[in-house]
Structures are given as structure tokens and as C-alpha cells.
Amino acid sequence: MKEYISNSPAETEEIAEKIAKSLKAGDFVAFYGDLGAGKTAFSRGLVKYLAPECLELVHSPTFAIVNEYVGEKISIFHFDMYRIKDEDDLVSTGFYDYEERNGIILAEWSENIPFAVPEDAVKVTIEKTGETTRRFTVC
């Protein structure tokens, strides 16, 4: 387990870039944290390192449920599970089809899908510790 402190969205992206260096195709990154905690900024940092040509596309997938960032070397599937209530909701998103596409899955609001988070997932918990300060626990 590692802990990081960020004082800005730019620092959050820098922390995520460090984590991204250890990710590979097939990995699952599960995000836990309140609204506005920095999950999308962290995702932006991951994409900045893994598929920089897709950086401009990164935004919260709240209404789309999933955003696809198809990079030159790897694809990243960025899910927002905020409105997912159960396994049936998850199935209706086509989530399990993405697992077979050998990209990296980023799942915001993973607390809503504990039944679908792999045991070996990279788990990122984000806590607001101030107006712009965040604590990231990565395990």
C-alpha cells in the first residue's frame, strides 16, 4: 500500500502518471471516493502516460457510462459506476465485453460494484482532506 498527498489537480495527474508506469493490458483500476474527490483527474494522469494521444478525450463518463480511449499502444475503458445498482445494470452496460478486449479498465465509483472488482485490481481510494488537498491510498 502506498499513500500520496496532492494539493492540486496537476499534482493528482503527476501521481497517477507514476502509478500508470506499472499498469499493463488486462489491468483493472478501481476508484473509491466522494463526488469531486479527483477520480477523473487521476484518470487523466493515467491516460496522459499510457495513451497521450487520447488525453484531450478524457472527461467524466457520468452520462455515457463508459468512455473509450483507443491509444496507439493500449486501449483504456473509463467507466462511471455511479448509477449502477446491481449486476443486471452492469450487464446492460456491456461491461463484461470490455473485460475481454485486453485493455485497461478504470472504474469510478467501484463501491457500487464490489461483485465485479477483481481481487487483483489496483484499488485507489481518494479522500478530500482540504479544499484542494487529497489523500490517495493505492493498493
C-alpha positions as CSV (number, residue, x, y, z in Angstrom):
1,M,0.0,0.0,0.0
2,K,1.3,3.5,-0.9
3,E,-0.1,6.8,0.2
4,Y,0.2,10.1,-1.7
5,I,-0.9,13.7,-1.0
6,S,-1.9,16.0,-3.7
7,N,-2.5,19.8,-3.4
8,S,-3.9,20.3,-6.9
9,P,-5.4,18.6,-10.0
10,A,-2.0,18.9,-11.6
11,E,-0.3,17.1,-8.7
12,T,-3.0,14.4,-8.9
13,E,-2.2,13.8,-12.5
14,E,1.5,13.5,-11.7
15,I,0.8,10.9,-9.0
16,A,-1.4,9.0,-11.5
17,E,1.4,9.0,-14.1
18,K,3.7,7.3,-11.5
19,I,1.1,4.6,-11.0
20,A,0.5,4.2,-14.7
21,K,4.1,3.0,-15.2
22,S,3.2,-0.3,-13.6
23,L,-0.1,-0.9,-15.5
24,K,-0.5,-3.3,-18.4
25,A,-3.2,-4.7,-20.7
26,G,-5.8,-6.5,-18.7
27,D,-5.4,-4.5,-15.5
28,F,-8.4,-3.1,-13.6
29,V,-8.2,0.2,-11.6
30,A,-11.0,0.6,-9.1
31,F,-11.6,4.1,-7.8
32,Y,-13.3,4.8,-4.4
33,G,-14.1,8.3,-3.2
34,D,-16.7,11.0,-2.9
35,L,-18.1,13.3,-5.6
36,G,-15.4,15.8,-6.7
37,A,-12.6,13.9,-5.0
38,G,-10.4,13.7,-8.1
39,K,-11.2,10.4,-9.8
40,T,-11.4,11.9,-13.3
41,A,-8.2,14.0,-12.7
42,F,-6.4,10.7,-11.7
43,S,-7.8,9.0,-14.8
44,R,-6.5,11.9,-16.9
45,G,-3.0,11.3,-15.4
46,L,-3.2,7.6,-16.2
47,V,-4.2,8.3,-19.8
48,K,-1.5,11.0,-20.1
49,Y,1.1,8.3,-19.6
50,L,-0.5,5.3,-21.2
51,A,-2.2,6.8,-24.3
52,P,-1.1,10.5,-24.5
53,E,-2.7,10.9,-27.9
54,C,-6.1,10.4,-26.2
55,L,-5.6,13.0,-23.4
56,E,-8.0,15.6,-24.9
57,L,-10.8,13.0,-24.8
58,V,-10.6,12.4,-21.0
59,H,-13.7,13.6,-19.1
60,S,-16.1,12.0,-16.6
61,P,-18.2,9.3,-18.2
62,T,-21.1,10.1,-16.0
63,F,-23.8,10.2,-18.7
64,A,-22.1,7.9,-21.2
65,I,-21.3,5.2,-18.6
66,V,-18.1,4.4,-20.5
67,N,-15.6,6.4,-22.5
68,E,-13.1,4.6,-24.7
69,Y,-9.6,5.9,-25.2
70,V,-8.1,3.9,-28.0
71,G,-4.4,4.6,-27.9
72,E,-1.6,3.6,-30.3
73,K,-0.3,1.0,-27.8
74,I,-3.2,0.3,-25.5
75,S,-7.0,0.9,-25.1
76,I,-8.4,2.3,-21.9
77,F,-12.1,1.9,-20.9
78,H,-13.2,4.5,-18.4
79,F,-16.4,3.6,-16.6
80,D,-18.6,5.6,-14.2
81,M,-20.5,3.2,-12.0
82,Y,-22.4,5.9,-10.0
83,R,-25.8,4.8,-11.4
84,I,-25.1,1.1,-11.4
85,K,-27.3,-0.6,-8.7
86,D,-26.8,-4.3,-9.3
87,E,-25.4,-7.0,-11.6
88,D,-28.2,-6.5,-14.2
89,D,-27.4,-2.8,-14.5
90,L,-23.8,-3.7,-15.0
91,V,-24.5,-6.4,-17.7
92,S,-26.7,-3.9,-19.5
93,T,-23.7,-1.6,-20.0
94,G,-21.7,-4.3,-21.8
95,F,-19.1,-4.1,-19.1
96,Y,-18.1,-7.8,-19.3
97,D,-17.5,-7.4,-23.0
98,Y,-14.8,-4.8,-22.3
99,E,-13.0,-7.2,-20.0
100,E,-12.4,-9.4,-23.0
101,R,-10.9,-6.6,-25.1
102,N,-7.5,-6.7,-23.3
103,G,-7.3,-3.0,-22.4
104,I,-7.1,-1.3,-19.0
105,I,-10.4,-0.7,-17.2
106,L,-10.8,2.3,-15.0
107,A,-13.9,2.1,-12.8
108,E,-15.1,5.2,-10.9
109,W,-17.5,4.5,-8.0
110,S,-16.3,0.9,-7.6
111,E,-18.0,0.8,-4.3
112,N,-21.2,0.2,-6.3
113,I,-19.9,-2.9,-8.0
114,P,-18.0,-4.9,-5.3
115,F,-19.1,-8.1,-7.0
116,A,-17.3,-7.2,-10.2
117,V,-14.0,-5.8,-8.9
118,P,-11.2,-8.4,-9.5
119,E,-9.3,-9.5,-6.5
120,D,-6.0,-8.3,-8.1
121,A,-7.4,-4.9,-9.0
122,V,-5.4,-1.8,-8.3
123,K,-7.5,0.0,-5.7
124,V,-7.3,3.8,-5.5
125,T,-9.1,5.4,-2.5
126,I,-9.3,9.2,-2.6
127,E,-10.1,11.3,0.5
128,K,-10.7,15.0,0.5
129,T,-8.5,16.4,3.2
130,G,-9.0,20.1,2.3
131,E,-10.5,22.3,-0.3
132,T,-7.8,21.2,-2.9
133,T,-5.9,18.7,-0.9
134,R,-6.4,15.0,-1.4
135,R,-5.0,11.8,0.1
136,F,-4.6,8.8,-2.3
137,T,-4.2,5.3,-1.0
138,V,-3.1,2.9,-3.6
139,C,-3.1,-0.9,-3.1
